[in-house]
Amino acid sequence: MNSLDKCTHSSPVSAPFGEASPPPVSAHDSEIARLNELVRTQEIKIQALIQEVAYLRRIRYGAKSEAMSAEQRQLFEDDIVQDVAAVEAELKLPITPAAPRNRAGRQALPEHLERVEVRHEPDSCTCAACQSDLVKIGEDVSEQLDIEPARFFVIRHIRPQYACRQCETITAAPVAPAVIDGSLAAPGLLTWVAIGKYLDHLPLYRLEQIAARQQVNLSRSTMSEWIGRMGFALQPLADRLAELLKQRQVLHADETPVKQLDPGAGKTKRAYLWSYRSNDLDTGPPIVVFDYQGSRSGQHARDFLHGWQGNLMVDDYGGYKKMFAMDATCPVTELACWAHARRKFFDLEAGGAHPHASEALRRIAGLYAVEEAARAMNQDARAAHRRQHSLPILADMREWLIRLRMTTADGSGLARAIDYSLNRWESLSRYAQTGNLPIDNNPVENAIRPIALGKKNWLFAGSERAGKRAAAIQSLLATAKLNGIEPAAWLKDTLEKLPVWTMRRIDELLPIRPSAQITPT
């Protein structure tokens, strides 16, 4: 080995001109750490995107809620029953039930329905074998349910005129006051139009076509005028309903977008139907009130609830937050919805098997099991039941979520679901300390759902005034349904009484249970 070789091995090797020197070991470690962090961040992002894609696919192509609603399940069950019946008819098989029935025999038809008797006598009253006279020993009675489609008829009001020969005066019965003076529409027809539009969500042109099938000409413009006048007459009842609602200490609130025609732009713009509902765990009749507004500004909720104090169950929409941050002169306490908190974990589970999400859903199911067991209890018993069962579940779940969050990467779907619950924990757990606060906001969402479905038929409101009129009428009809009152019967009776009714007795006309009438103030 020459001196050059010895020198080369004993001294650092210089890099050729133009090439960088190899980095030290510490630089390699830093670069590896940086790349590992980058990979970790990308994996979190990819996982979040996978979950989002799965969620969007489920929304686009599958069910949009945690589970099929009863109506959705019924669609499939109905189709199966229809298919079986069709096959049996085609094969001329005897009719058999699709599944074992829990009840004995056929369900009895409602007793309140009118009975139309049709007697079927034998062709002959003599015995076909020996020609002797037949003697009645009994009768076989069977019942079928039938329906008569909407039947138009004319009420002819005849008022005889009588004259006094002595003083030459003429006497006749006065014309009864009506909601629409001089109109050809009787209360029954007005009810049919209002129920069709606001409860069955049929556009007026469809009602026009239904009437035309019976050769009755009901133009949309005429029916629109009737709706406008009815809305004006019913507005005091809707206002009183809102007053009674705000006397409650616990309310639900929610909002849903609707389209409103914007004539100047030649298209529609977005408006909102705000919904406020009473608490089912409180005493008193259930009430729901809709408030139509042109935007989603939280100021609308603050205006509607101005001066009200109590507990308000809402989702996480930021428009309500300012109301909860107001000073003590108007305290409104926030109640958070467990159905919304559950949905965050359900979305993770729906995107693929997720053990932590499954465990969260199991724990939340335990809270709802407690509520189901306490459904028939009074407030004191329910409060004790919740303290014994719900509070321990909540305490254990909070500790579990905190521990899980410490090992969960920021920005992941699981982290967002955990943060949603922990950030609202005080509002989420407040209900369990009482016997009258609700666990979720489902009651008001159920009240608003028919309107959300119906707007697919009527498409948009023609104006802000039309939207407010619809909100008032729908408040009355929806409250009637909540109270087990047939809306059409209530509306017809109210339209007949309203023209001569006094405002001091307005509570007697409200669509609430008779046993729960409010003393007029």
C-alpha positions in Angstrom: 0.0 0.0 0.0 1.6 3.4 -1.1 1.5 6.6 0.8 -1.3 7.9 -1.2 -3.4 4.9 -0.1 -2.5 5.5 3.5 -3.3 9.2 3.2 -6.7 8.4 1.6 -7.7 6.0 4.4 -6.6 8.4 7.1 -8.3 11.5 5.8 -11.9 12.3 4.9 -12.7 11.8 1.3 -13.5 15.0 -0.5 -16.4 15.0 -2.8 -15.8 15.7 -6.4 -16.2 19.2 -7.5 -20.0 20.1 -8.0 -21.3 17.3 -5.8 -22.9 17.8 -2.3 -21.3 16.2 0.7 -23.3 13.3 2.2 -25.5 14.6 5.1 -24.7 13.7 8.7 -26.5 11.0 10.5 -28.7 13.5 12.4 -29.9 15.0 9.1 -31.0 11.5 7.9 -33.0 11.0 11.1 -34.8 14.3 10.7 -35.6 13.6 7.1 -37.0 10.1 8.1 -39.1 11.7 10.8 -40.4 14.3 8.5 -41.3 11.7 5.9 -43.0 9.5 8.5 -45.1 12.5 9.7 -46.0 13.3 6.1 -47.1 9.7 5.5 -49.1 9.7 8.8 -50.8 13.0 7.7 -51.6 11.6 4.3 -53.0 8.4 5.8 -55.3 10.5 8.1 -56.4 12.5 5.1 -57.0 9.5 2.9 -59.0 7.8 5.7 -61.1 10.9 6.1 -61.7 11.1 2.4 -62.7 7.4 2.3 -65.2 8.0 5.0 -66.5 11.1 3.3 -66.9 9.2 0.0 -68.7 6.3 1.8 -71.0 8.8 3.5 -71.8 10.6 0.2 -72.5 7.4 -1.6 -74.8 6.3 1.2 -76.6 9.7 0.9 -76.7 9.5 -2.9 -77.7 5.9 -3.4 -78.8 4.5 0.0 -80.8 5.4 3.1 -80.2 8.9 4.4 -80.8 8.1 8.1 -79.3 5.8 10.6 -82.0 3.2 9.9 -84.9 2.8 7.6 -88.0 4.6 8.8 -91.2 2.7 9.4 -92.5 4.2 6.2 -89.5 3.0 4.2 -89.7 -0.5 5.7 -93.4 -0.6 5.0 -92.8 0.1 1.3 -90.8 -3.1 0.9 -93.2 -5.1 3.1 -96.1 -3.8 1.1 -94.5 -4.9 -2.2 -93.8 -8.4 -0.8 -97.5 -8.8 0.2 -98.6 -7.4 -3.1 -96.4 -9.9 -5.0 -97.6 -12.8 -3.0 -101.3 -11.8 -3.5 -100.7 -11.4 -7.3 -99.1 -14.9 -7.6 -101.9 -16.5 -5.5 -104.4 -14.8 -7.8 -102.6 -16.0 -10.9 -102.4 -19.6 -9.6 -106.0 -19.3 -8.2 -104.7 -20.4 -4.8 -106.7 -19.7 -1.6 -105.7 -16.5 0.2 -103.2 -17.0 2.9 -101.6 -14.5 5.3 -98.1 -13.4 4.4 -96.9 -13.9 8.0 -98.4 -15.3 11.2 -100.7 -12.7 12.8 -100.5 -11.9 16.5 -104.2 -11.0 16.7 -107.0 -13.4 16.5 -109.3 -13.0 13.5 -109.7 -10.0 11.2 -109.3 -6.6 12.7 -112.7 -5.0 13.6 -113.7 -2.1 11.5 -114.1 1.3 13.3 -117.3 1.6 15.2 -117.8 5.3 14.4 -118.2 4.6 10.6 -121.6 4.7 9.1 -123.1 1.3 8.4 -125.0 0.8 5.2 -127.0 -2.4 5.4 -127.5 -4.5 2.3 -129.9 -7.5 2.8 -129.4 -10.6 0.6 -132.6 -12.7 0.7 -132.7 -16.2 -1.0 -134.3 -16.4 -4.4 -137.2 -18.4 -3.0 -138.8 -18.7 0.5 -139.5 -22.4 0.0 -137.2 -25.4 0.4 -135.6 -26.5 -2.8 -135.8 -30.2 -1.7 -139.4 -30.5 -0.3 -141.0 -27.2 -1.2 -141.8 -26.5 2.5 -141.8 -22.9 3.8 -138.4 -21.7 5.1 -138.2 -20.4 8.7 -135.6 -17.8 9.7 -133.3 -19.2 12.4 -130.5 -16.6 12.3 -128.4 -14.5 10.0 -124.8 -14.3 8.9 -123.3 -10.8 9.0 -120.1 -9.8 7.3 -118.6 -6.3 6.8 -116.6 -4.7 4.1 -114.9 -1.3 4.1 -115.9 1.0 1.3 -115.2 4.6 0.4 -116.9 7.3 -1.6 -114.5 9.6 -3.4 -114.8 13.4 -2.9 -118.4 14.2 -3.9 -119.4 17.6 -4.9 -122.9 18.7 -4.2 -124.8 22.0 -4.0 -126.4 23.4 -0.9 -129.4 25.4 -1.8 -130.3 28.0 0.8 -133.9 28.9 0.7 -135.1 31.9 2.8 -138.9 32.4 2.5 -140.0 36.0 2.6 -143.0 37.0 4.6 -144.9 40.2 4.4 -147.0 42.0 6.9 -150.2 43.4 5.3 -150.7 45.7 8.3 -147.4 47.6 8.3 -146.2 46.5 4.9 -142.8 45.1 6.1 -141.0 42.0 4.8 -139.4 39.5 7.1 -136.9 36.8 6.1 -134.1 34.8 7.8 -130.8 36.6 7.8 -127.9 35.4 5.8 -125.5 33.6 8.1 -122.0 35.2 8.4 -119.3 33.3 6.5 -115.5 33.3 6.4 -115.7 34.5 2.9 -118.8 36.6 2.4 -120.7 36.0 -0.8 -118.5 33.1 -1.8 -119.9 30.0 -3.6 -117.6 27.9 -1.4 -119.2 26.3 1.6 -116.9 25.5 4.7 -116.7 21.9 3.5 -115.2 22.9 0.1 -112.8 25.4 1.7 -111.6 22.6 4.0 -111.1 20.2 1.1 -108.9 22.8 -0.7 -106.9 23.6 2.4 -106.4 20.0 3.4 -105.4 19.0 -0.1 -102.8 21.9 -0.3 -101.3 21.9 3.1 -101.8 18.4 4.5 -101.8 16.2 1.4 -99.3 18.6 -0.3 -101.2 18.7 -3.6 -100.6 21.8 -5.8 -103.8 23.7 -6.7 -103.6 22.6 -10.3 -104.0 19.0 -9.2 -107.1 19.9 -7.1 -108.4 21.7 -10.2 -107.9 18.4 -12.2 -109.7 16.3 -9.5 -112.7 18.7 -9.6 -112.7 18.6 -13.4 -113.2 14.9 -13.4 -116.6 15.5 -11.8 -117.3 18.3 -14.3 -116.8 21.0 -11.6 -114.9 24.1 -12.7 -112.6 25.2 -9.8 -109.9 27.5 -11.2 -106.6 27.9 -9.5 -107.1 31.6 -9.2 -110.4 31.2 -7.3 -108.9 28.6 -5.0 -105.9 30.8 -4.4 -108.2 33.6 -3.3 -110.0 31.3 -0.9 -106.7 30.2 0.6 -105.7 33.8 1.1 -108.9 34.7 2.9 -108.8 31.5 5.0 -105.3 32.3 6.0 -106.3 35.8 7.2 -109.2 34.4 9.2 -107.1 31.6 10.8 -104.1 33.8 11.7 -105.4 34.8 15.1 -105.6 31.1 16.1 -102.0 30.5 14.9 -100.9 33.6 16.9 -102.6 32.3 20.0 -101.0 28.9 19.5 -97.6 30.6 19.5 -98.4 32.4 22.7 -99.3 29.2 24.4 -96.2 27.5 23.1 -94.0 30.1 24.6 -95.5 29.6 28.0 -93.7 26.2 28.1 -90.4 25.9 29.9 -88.8 23.4 27.5 -89.0 23.7 23.7 -87.5 22.1 20.6 -86.3 24.2 17.6 -85.2 23.3 14.1 -85.3 24.8 10.6 -85.6 23.5 7.0 -85.0 25.3 3.7 -87.8 25.9 1.3 -87.8 27.6 -2.1 -89.4 31.0 -2.6 -90.2 32.5 -6.0 -88.1 35.5 -6.9 -90.0 37.2 -9.7 -87.4 39.9 -10.3 -84.7 37.3 -11.0 -86.9 34.8 -12.8 -85.9 32.0 -10.5 -86.3 30.8 -6.9 -84.3 31.8 -3.8 -83.8 30.0 -0.5 -86.0 30.7 2.5 -86.5 28.8 5.7 -89.3 27.3 7.7 -88.4 27.5 11.4 -90.1 25.0 13.7 -90.8 25.2 17.4 -92.4 22.3 19.3 -93.4 21.6 22.9 -91.7 18.9 25.0 -93.5 15.6 25.1 -92.2 15.0 28.7 -94.1 18.1 30.0 -97.7 18.3 30.9 -100.2 20.0 28.6 -101.2 19.4 25.0 -98.5 19.0 22.3 -98.1 22.1 20.2 -96.0 22.8 17.1 -95.6 26.3 15.5 -93.9 27.0 12.1 -92.4 30.4 11.4 -91.6 31.3 7.8 -88.6 33.6 7.3 -86.5 34.7 4.3 -83.2 33.5 5.7 -81.4 31.2 8.2 -80.2 34.1 10.4 -80.3 33.2 14.0 -81.9 36.6 14.6 -85.2 35.0 13.5 -85.1 32.5 16.3 -84.2 35.3 18.8 -87.1 37.4 17.6 -89.6 34.5 17.8 -88.4 33.6 21.4 -87.9 37.2 22.5 -88.6 37.4 26.3 -88.9 33.6 26.6 -86.9 31.8 29.3 -86.3 28.1 29.5 -84.4 25.1 28.0 -84.1 25.0 24.3 -83.3 21.7 22.5 -81.4 22.4 19.2 -78.9 20.9 16.8 -75.4 22.5 16.5 -76.4 25.2 14.1 -74.5 28.4 15.0 -77.5 30.6 14.6 -78.7 29.6 18.1 -75.4 30.2 19.9 -75.8 33.9 20.4 -79.1 33.2 22.2 -77.3 31.0 24.7 -74.6 33.6 25.2 -77.0 36.4 26.2 -77.0 37.9 29.7 -79.0 36.7 32.6 -81.9 39.0 31.9 -83.2 36.5 29.3 -81.6 33.1 30.2 -82.0 30.4 27.6 -80.3 27.1 28.4 -78.9 24.9 25.6 -79.9 21.3 25.4 -77.8 19.3 22.9 -79.2 16.4 20.8 -77.9 12.9 21.3 -79.3 11.9 17.9 -76.9 14.3 16.3 -74.0 13.2 18.4 -74.8 9.6 17.5 -74.9 10.4 13.8 -71.2 11.3 13.8 -70.3 7.9 15.0 -72.9 6.2 12.8 -71.3 7.8 9.7 -67.9 6.3 10.7 -69.5 2.9 11.1 -71.4 3.2 7.8 -68.1 3.9 6.0 -66.7 0.6 7.1 -66.3 -1.5 10.2 -65.0 0.8 12.9 -64.6 -0.8 16.4 -64.4 2.5 18.3 -67.5 3.9 16.5 -69.3 0.6 17.2 -68.5 0.9 20.9 -69.8 4.5 20.9 -73.0 3.4 19.3 -73.4 0.7 21.8 -73.0 3.1 24.7 -75.4 5.6 23.2 -77.9 2.8 22.7 -77.7 2.2 26.4 -78.8 5.8 27.1 -81.9 5.3 24.8 -82.7 1.9 26.5 -82.9 3.8 29.8 -85.3 6.3 28.2 -87.4 3.5 26.8 -87.8 1.9 30.2 -88.8 5.3 31.7 -91.3 6.1 28.9 -94.4 5.6 31.1 -93.0 7.1 34.3 -93.9 10.4 35.8 -91.3 13.1 36.0 -90.1 12.3 39.6 -89.8 8.6 38.8 -88.0 9.3 35.5 -85.6 11.7 37.3 -84.7 9.0 39.8 -84.4 6.4 37.0 -82.0 8.6 35.0 -79.9 9.4 38.1 -79.5 5.7 38.8 -78.9 4.5 35.2 -78.1 7.3 32.7 -75.6 9.3 34.8 -73.3 6.3 35.4 -73.4 5.5 31.6 -72.6 9.2 30.8 -69.7 9.4 33.3 -68.1 6.2 32.0 -68.6 7.2 28.4 -67.0 10.6 29.0 -63.9 9.1 30.5 -63.7 6.6 27.7 -64.0 9.3 25.0 -61.2 11.4 26.7 -58.9 8.4 26.8 -59.7 7.5 23.2 -59.1 11.1 22.1 -55.6 11.1 23.5 -54.7 8.2 21.1 -56.6 9.5 18.1 -54.9 11.6 15.4 -56.1 15.1 14.9 -58.2 15.7 11.9 -59.5 12.1 11.6 -63.2 11.3 11.4 -63.1 9.7 14.8 -61.4 12.7 16.3 -64.2 15.0 14.9 -66.9 12.7 16.2 -65.3 12.6 19.7 -64.7 16.4 19.7 -68.4 17.0 18.8 -69.6 15.1 21.9 -66.9 16.3 24.3 -67.3 20.0 23.3 -71.0 19.8 24.0 -70.9 17.4 26.9 -72.5 19.7 29.4 -75.5 20.3 27.1 -75.7 16.6 26.1 -75.8 15.4 29.7 -78.0 18.1 31.2 -81.2 16.1 30.5 -80.1 13.2 32.7 -80.2 15.4 35.8 -83.9 15.9 35.5 -87.1 14.0 34.7 -88.6 16.4 32.1 -85.8 17.3 29.7 -85.7 15.5 26.4 -82.7 13.4 25.2 -82.8 14.5 21.6 -84.5 16.8 19.0 -86.4 14.1 17.2 -89.9 15.4 18.1 -89.5 18.6 16.1 -87.7 16.8 13.3 -90.7 14.4 13.0 -93.0 17.4 13.0 -91.2 19.1 10.2 -90.6 15.9 8.1 -94.0 15.9 6.4 -93.4 19.5 5.2 -89.9 18.5 4.0 -91.5 15.7 2.0 -94.4 17.8 0.8 -92.2 20.6 -0.6 -91.2 18.2 -3.3 -94.7 18.5 -4.6 -95.5 22.2 -4.2 -91.9 23.0 -5.2 -91.8 26.6 -3.9 -93.7 29.4 -2.1 -94.9 32.1 -4.4 -94.1 35.0 -2.0 -93.0 35.7 1.6 -96.7 36.4 2.5 -97.7 33.0 1.0 -95.0 31.3 3.0 -96.1 32.9 6.3 -99.7 32.0 5.5 -98.7 28.4 4.8 -96.8 28.4 8.1 -99.8 29.6 10.1 -102.2 27.0 8.5 -99.7 24.2 8.8 -99.2 25.0 12.5 -102.9 24.5 13.2 -103.2 21.3 11.1 -99.9 19.8 12.5 -101.0 20.6 16.1 -104.4 18.9 15.4 -102.6 15.7 14.3 -100.3 15.8 17.4 -103.5 15.9 19.6 -105.2 13.1 17.8 -107.8 15.4 16.2 -108.9 14.8 12.7 -107.6 17.9 10.9 -110.4 18.1 8.2 -113.2 17.7 10.8 -111.6 20.4 13.0 -111.0 22.8 10.2 -114.6 22.5 8.8 -116.1 23.0 12.3 -113.8 26.0 12.9 -114.6 27.7 9.6 -118.3 27.4 10.4 -117.9 28.9 13.9 -115.2 31.5 13.3 -117.4 34.3 11.7 -119.5 34.7 14.9 -116.9 33.7 17.5 -115.5 36.2 20.0 -111.8 36.6 20.7 -112.3 36.1 24.4 -113.2 32.4 23.6 -110.6 31.8 21.0 -108.9 29.1 23.0 -112.0 26.9 22.6 -111.3 26.8 18.8 -107.7 25.7 19.1 -106.9 22.2 17.8 -105.9 20.8 21.1 -107.4 18.0 23.2 -110.6 19.1 24.9 -109.3 17.9 28.3 -106.3 20.1 27.9 -108.0 23.4 27.0 -106.3 26.5 28.3 -108.2 29.0 30.4 -108.5 32.2 28.4 -106.3 35.1 29.6 
